[in-house]
Amino acid sequence: MANAPVQRMSQLMAKTLRDDPADAEVLSHKLLVRAGYVRRTAAGIWSWLPLGMRVLRNVERIVREEMDAIGAQEVLLPAILPREPYEATGRWDEYGPELFRLQDRKGGDYLLGPTHEEIFTLLVKDQASSYKDLPVILYQIQNKYRDEARPRAGVLRGREFLMKDSYSFDTEDEGLARSYALHRQAYQKVFERLGLDYRICAATAGAMGGSKSEEFLAPAEAGEDTFADCPNCDFAANTEAITYELNPVDAAGVAALEEIPTPDTPTIETLAAHLGVEASDTLKNLLVKVDGEIVAVGVPGDREVDMGKVEAHFAPAAVELVSAEDFVGRPDLVRGYVGPQGLGEKVKYIADPRVAPGTAWITGANKEHTHAKNVVAGRDFEVDEYVDVVVVQEGDPCPKCGTGLKLDRAIEIGHIFQLGRKYADALKLDVLGQNGKPVRVTMGSYGIGVTRAVAAIAEQSADEQGLCWPAEVAPADVHVVAAGKALQIELALDVSEKLREAGLRVLVDDRAGVSPGVKFTDSELIGVPKILVAGRRSAEGVLELKDRRSGEREELTVDEAIARLTA
């Protein structure tokens, strides 16, 4: 904020640390703690210190400016929410243990909001009665709460986090598409202003529901998402959202199914070694329980089943692996030797598209120490449903152009959904249409992780010395450092005031009794884009200006330094 008071480090509530926190796993966690931006309060719960608040508020400001630019209106809804709307949409149960549930003194059930689709829907239901009241886009920036089983990576995966969530309300699908496009463009502007390298990736809707869904991912080693990027075309997608077409083959020349003895071969590895074949020639059949009912999942033997994809497909049903007890009393299920050709109607069979009609496999014969070869999909067994369920691998063909995909880790910084009418149906959100008849409203939901964005910026921009903030989100425009002597401190304070009057945000290290080496190290760690040092030539009125990112230095008079920094 222009003309804000100069922030003196002698008065700043923030202590820098020389060593990494013992529990820190990723770079942003280490540096945000060491540089005095955040402190841990409990597992997944963080306190933001003055420097951290400055960065956080800068990110919020950028988000607000771009949301306001598309005509969105800001509101603020409560964090403590009643149970009933979430029961109406089924999410009181669907969220499971991630939901913070609580009761008031009268025994009424409430939750801490993980996201606000239901409450925004009810707000618009209360305020909008006619098609003339729509379209509208509403947003808020507010804390969200999710009881993560393993909160980790500092502010990247917390149980309390700051988020911008917005919601569009339209009377027709074309309007939803326009609102979605507006958000997509606004998000691109936000992340460009934040200085983030990002990808827009196709994604699954998950518990949110709806049709079209895209994620904004910031590539980083600390990322919890894996995404695929095609080096040849513009395809990019979260690996959970990659799908392939079903391509049947001609099985006319495949011999009849034949059972073969395969003693002590309950795994793909032992079977391939015994028969002298490739694992890709075999068919792996994984048994899971979906709400207690056994389902078999078929994939080529050289691929792993992505349980996240399986869970997403059957959501909100609970999915778990079968246990040894599940085989008791089931002679049709022979552990280690299950084949799809003998499952019958009791077990639903889903398969990856690679198990296409006409493909032939070596698989279990549903008998101890026995397998079958020449088992053809569509001839010897039927697939109830095809679902992309394998773990995507580096080099898998791009679904768009066929080029081998590259895989990378990334941090999810934004997510946009075309929800459609899921929540409007559950909560009966209608307005009167032009013909005087009720029209069911269609919705979009759009999120930006504000605290996650801070961590993502830190992950991408930091170097060996510390944080290195882009100018628009930095806690100050310039960090003035007084090397130590009284004359140097006097000059540093004087130039800091002149810089403030010129409209710059200034942090000045005026600490007495702190060695120049510690001050210089702290300035690198804190990561303000420009560092201005009152050092050995202070008596001459000469300062050293350093660019934090490039390391370039130059000596300037006070007037020259002010001119350079305000240019």
N, C-alpha and C positions, 0 to 999 in steps of 0.2 A: 504494500500500500504506500503510495507516494507520500512523502513528508512524515512518515511514521517516525517516532523517536529512535535515535541511534540505540541499538542493543549492545550494552557493554557486557563482555564476558565476565568481568569482575562481579557482576550482579546476576548473571544468568543461572537459572536453576537447571544445570546440566553438568554432569561430570563425565569426562572422557575416560576410557579405559584402555590400558595398553594390551591386555590379553583378551582373547575371545571368550565369551561365556561358555561354560562347560557343556551346556545342553544345546549349543548352537550347531545346526547341521548344514545350513546354507549361508551363502555370502551375505544376503540382505539381513538375515537374523544377526549375524556377527557384527556387521557394520552399523546397523541402526542402533544396536545396544551400545557398542563401543563409542560411537560418536555422540551419544547422549540424546538421541531422538525418541527412544521408547524404553520402557522398563516393564518387565514381566510382573504381573500381579498374581496370577494363578495360571494353571495350564490352559493355554489358548485364550487368555484374557490379558490385555495389554493396556498400560497407561501411556499416554502420549505427552511428552515433555514439550517445553516451549518451542524448540527448534522443530520437533516433529509436527507440532500443531501448525506451524507456518507452512510446511510442505503440504500437509493434509489439506489445509484451507486453500492453498493454491490449486491443488487438484480439483477440489470442490468448485472453486470459482470458474475454472475452465469448463467443467462439466455443465455448470449452470448456464454459462454464457452460450454454449452450443445448444443446450436444450431450449433455452428461451428463444434462440434464433429460429427454431422450427415451429414456434408458436405454442410450445408446451407451457403449462401453468403449474407452478410449484404449490404443493400442499404439504402438510405434515400430519400423518396419521399415528395413532398410538402404537407402542411396541407391545403392550399387554393386550391380548385380543381374546374375545370370547370363543368358546368351543363350537358353538352351533354352526357358524358359517363353514367351518372346516369339516364338520361332520356332514354337512349338506353336499360338499364336493368330494367326500371320501378321504380327504387328506389328513384328517385327525388320526386315522389308522395307517394310511399309506406312508406317512413320514417315518413311522416307527420310532426307534430309540433316539433319532436325531432331534426329535421335537422336545423342547423344554416345556413341560406341563406343570401347572401349579393350580392351587385352589385358594379362593378367598376365605375369609373367616366363616362364611355361611355355607361353605362346601361347594360353591360354584366353580366349574372347571374353566381354566384359562390357559393360554399358551403365550410364550414369547415369540413374536413374529419372525419366522424364517424367511418369509416373503409375503406379499400383501395382495395377491390377486383377488381373494374373496372380499377383502375390506374395501378395495377400490371399486369393485363391482357393486357393492351395496351403497357406496357413496354416490355413484352415478345413478343408481336406481332411485335414490332419494332425491337427486337434484335434476335429473333429466326426465322429461315426460313426453317430449315430441322429437321428431326427426330434426326439427329446427334447432334443437339443443346440441346436435352432433354434426360433424365429428368433433371430438375433443381429445386432447392428450394431457394427462396429468402426471406429475412426477414428484418424488420426494428424495431427500438424502437423509438417511436415518440408519441407526444401528439395527442389525439383524442378529438372530441368535440360532445357532445349530449346535447340538451337543455332539461334536465330533468325537468318534471313538479314540482317535489318536491325533489330537491337535499337534501340529508340527510346523517347522520352518518359520518360526516367528509369527509375524502378522500375515503371512501367506495363507495359513490354514488355522484360523482362530475359531473360538466358539462364540465370540462377539466380534462383529466387523461392521464397518461403515460401507453402505451401498447406496447407489442411485438406482431406484427402480421407477420405471415409468410404464404407463398403460394407455393404449389407444382404444377408443370406442367409436365404431362406425356402424352404419346401418346396412352396408353391403360389402361383399368380398373385395370389390375393386377399391373401396375406400381403405380397407385393411391393408391391401397391397401398397397403397400410397403412403399410409402411415408407417409401414414397415420400411419402405424405401427412404423416407425422411430420417428415420432413426439410423439406418445403415450409413447414410451420408454424414449425419451428425457424429456418429461414433468414429468414423474415419477422421474427421476434423479434430475431435477430442484427442485421439491417440497420436495424431501427428503433432499437435501442439504439446503433448506431454513428452515428445521426443522418443516415443517407443517404436521399436521395430516390431511389426505385428503381421499376422496372417488372418484372413477371413476364411473360416473353414466350415464346411457342411457339418452338421451335428445332429445328434438325436435329441428329441424333446424330453425324454425321461419322465420324471414325476410331474413336470409342468404340463404335459399334454400338448395338443395342437398339431399342426402340420409342419410348415416350413420352419427351420431352426438353423441358425448360424452362430458360431463362436468366433470371438476375436481372441487370438492366441498370441502371446509374446514369447518367442523362442528364448529358452533359458535352461541351463542345466538343472535348476531347482524345480522345473515344471513338473506338475503331477499328471499332466495330460501328454499322450503321445499322438502326434499328428503326422499325416503323410503329405508330402509335397512332391509334385511331379516336376522334374527338371526340364520337361519338354513342353508342357502346356500350363494353363492356369489352374489346374485341379489342385485343391487342397482340402483336406477333411480330417476331422478327428477319426482315429482308426476305428472307433466304435460305430461311426456312421458310414463306413465304406461298404458298398454293396456291389455285387457282381450279377450279371445276367445269367440265367440258366441256359446252358447250351447242350441240348441232348445230342448223343452220338448214336451211330448205327451199331447195334450189337448182333447183327445177323450172323457174323462169323464166330461168335464166342461159343465154345463147347458147353455142354450141359453142366449144371452144378455137380460138383464132386466133393465128397467128404474125404478128408485125409487125416491120418493119425499125426498128432503134434504133441507128444508128451512133454509135460512141464514147460509150456509156453504161454503163460497167462498174460504176458506183456507184449507190446508191439516189438520191442527190442529182441526179446527171446524168440518170438515167432519169425521175424525177418532173418535172424541169424540161423535158425534151424532149417528154414526153407531156402536160404541163399537168395532172398529177394530184397528189393528196396522197401523201406518202410512206406513209401508213397504208393506201393502196390496193395497195401493192406487198408482195411476199413476199421477205424477205431470207433467203438460205441460206448459213450459215456452215459451212465445212468444218473439221473437227478430226480429229486422229488419236487413237484410243483403243487403247493398246498396239500402235501401228503401223497399225491398221486405220482407213480413212477413214470418218467418220460425218458426215452433214449435219444441221445444226440449223436448223430453220425458225422464224422469228419475223416479225411484221409489220414492214414497212420503217421505221416510225417508232420502233421500239424497239431497245434494245441487248441483246445476249446477256450474261447474267451468267455469266462463266466459272466463278465459284465454285460456282454451282448445277450447272453441267455437270460439273465435277470431282467434286462431292459425289455426283451421280447415278451416275457410273461408278466411284467409289472401290471398291477400291484401285487400279484400273487407272490408268496414266499417261495424262494428256490434254494434248495440245499442238496449237497451230494448224498447219495445213498450210503448207508452203513452196512456192516456185516449182518446186522439184525434184519435188514430189509430182504435178505435172500432166504430167510427162514420161512418155510412153507410155500416157497415159490419155485417149484421144479422147472418152470419155464425160463427161469433166470439162472444161468450157470456162471458163477463168478469167474471172470477171466476168459470166458469162451462165449460171450453173448454175440449173437448175429441177428440182423434185422429180419431175416427170412423166417424166423421161428417165434417172433414176439407175439403175433396174434393181435386180437382187438383189445387185450387188457393193457397194453403198453403203447402209448402214442409215440410215433417215430418222427423226429424232425432231423433234417440233414442240411449240411452246407451245400450251396449250389455246385460245388466241385463234385458232389456225389450225384451227378446229373443222370437222367434216364439214359440207359444204354451203357453206362460205365460199368466195368467188371472189377471185382474185388476179391481179395482173400480176407475172410472174416470168420468170426466164431461160428461153430456149428450147433451151439446150444447143447453141447455134450462135453463132459469132462475130457480133457486132453485131445480134443478134436476141433479142427477147423474145416472150412469149406472154401474151395476155389471156384472161379468162374461164376461168382455170385453177382448177377446183373441187376442193377437198379431198374425197376419198372417191369422186369420179367420175373425175378425170383423174390422180390420184395417191393412194397410200395412205400413211398415217403408221404406221410400225412401233410407235411408242411416244409417248405424250403426257407431257411433263414441263414443269413451270413453270420456264422458263429465262430469262425477261426480267428486266432490271433494274427493280425496282419504282420507280415515280415518285410524287412528291407528287400527291395527287388521285386516284390509282387507287382503285377502289371497295373498300370494306371487304368481305372475304369473308363476313362475318357479317351486316351490315345494309345494305351498299351505299353508305354515306356515304364521301365522299372522305377518304382517309387522310392523316395528317400524318406526315412523316418527321423523325427527329431522330438525333443522334449520341449514343452511350452507351458506357460502360466496362462490360465484363462483369466482375461481381464474384462471381457464383456460377453453377453449372450443375448440374442434377440429371437423372439418366438412369434409366429402367427398362431395364436391360441385358438382362433375361431370362436365357437359358441359353447365350449365346454363349461366355462364358469357361468356364462349367461344362462345356459340351460339349467344348471343346478340351482341357481339363485333367481331364476325367472326375471331376467333383465330385459324388459320390452319397452319400446317407445311407440307412440302412435305414428304410423307412416303417413305419406301424403294422401293416401286413400282413406284415412281415418281408421285403418285396421292396425292391430298390434304388429310390430316388427321386432324380431329377436336380434339383439345387438351382437356384433362380432368384435373380438378383442385381440389386441397384441400386447405382449409383455416384453420389457427390455431392461436389462440390468448392466450396470458397470460397478465392479468392485473397486471402491475408492481406496480403501486401505491396501488391497491387493495391488492396485496400480502403483502405489508408492513403493512397495516391495519390488514389483517388476521393473520399475525405473532403476532402482538401486542395483538389482541383479544385472541389468544390461549395461549400465553406465559406469559402474565402479571399476577401479583399477587396483594395482597392488598397494597403493598408498591409502586408499579409502574411497569414500563416496565421491561422486563427480556429477552433480545435478545439472540437468538442462536449465537454461536461464529462467524459463517461465515458471518452473516449480521450485526453484532453489529457495532456501529460507532467507536469503539476502542477495542483493546484486553484487556486493563487494564485501570482502572480509579484510578489514584493515588490521594489520598486525604491528604492534609496537614491540621492537626487539627486546626492550627491557629497561633502558635508562630513562630517567625522568624527562629528559629532553625529547626522547623518542616517543614516550607516552603522550607528552604535551602536543607534539606535532600530529600524532595519530588521532587524538581527540579533535584537534582543530580541523584537520582535513575531513574527518568523519562528519563533522557538523556541516561543512561546506558541501559535501556530497549529498547529505540529507536535504539541504536547502535546494540542491539541484534536482531533487525528485527521486534519488536513489534510496533503496533499502540497504541499511548499513549494519554490519556486525563488526564490532571492534574489540580486539584482544588487548585490553588495557590492564591485564592482571600484573600486579607487582609481585616480585619474588618468584616468578616462574621463568625458567631458563628459556632463551631464544629457541633452542632445539626443540623443547616441548611445545612451544607455541607454533613453530613451523610444522611440526608433526600433526598437531591438532588441526591446523588450517587445512592440511591435505586430507585428514580424516573426515572433517565436517563437510568438505566438498563444495563450497561456494564457488561459482564459476571464475570470479576474478579475486586475486589476492594482492593487496597493496601493502608493502612492507616499509615501515619507518625504521631504517637500520643505520648502517655505518655512516651514511652521508646526510643524516638528518640535520646536522648543524648547517649544512649548505641548502637545506630546503629541498633535497632531492630524495625521491622515493623509488622503490623498485616495484614495478607492476608485473605480476605473473599470471599467465593464463593457466587455470587449474588443469584443463584437459590436455593441452598441447605441451605445457611446461615452458613455453616461450617466455622470456623475461626482457624487460627494458627499463632503463632508468629515466625518470621523468621529473620535472618540477611539479609542484603542487598544482599549478594552473594547467600544465600539460596533462597531468593525470586526470584532473576533473574533466577536461575537454575530451580526452580519450574515452573515459568511462561513460560520458553522457552523449557521445556522438550517435 
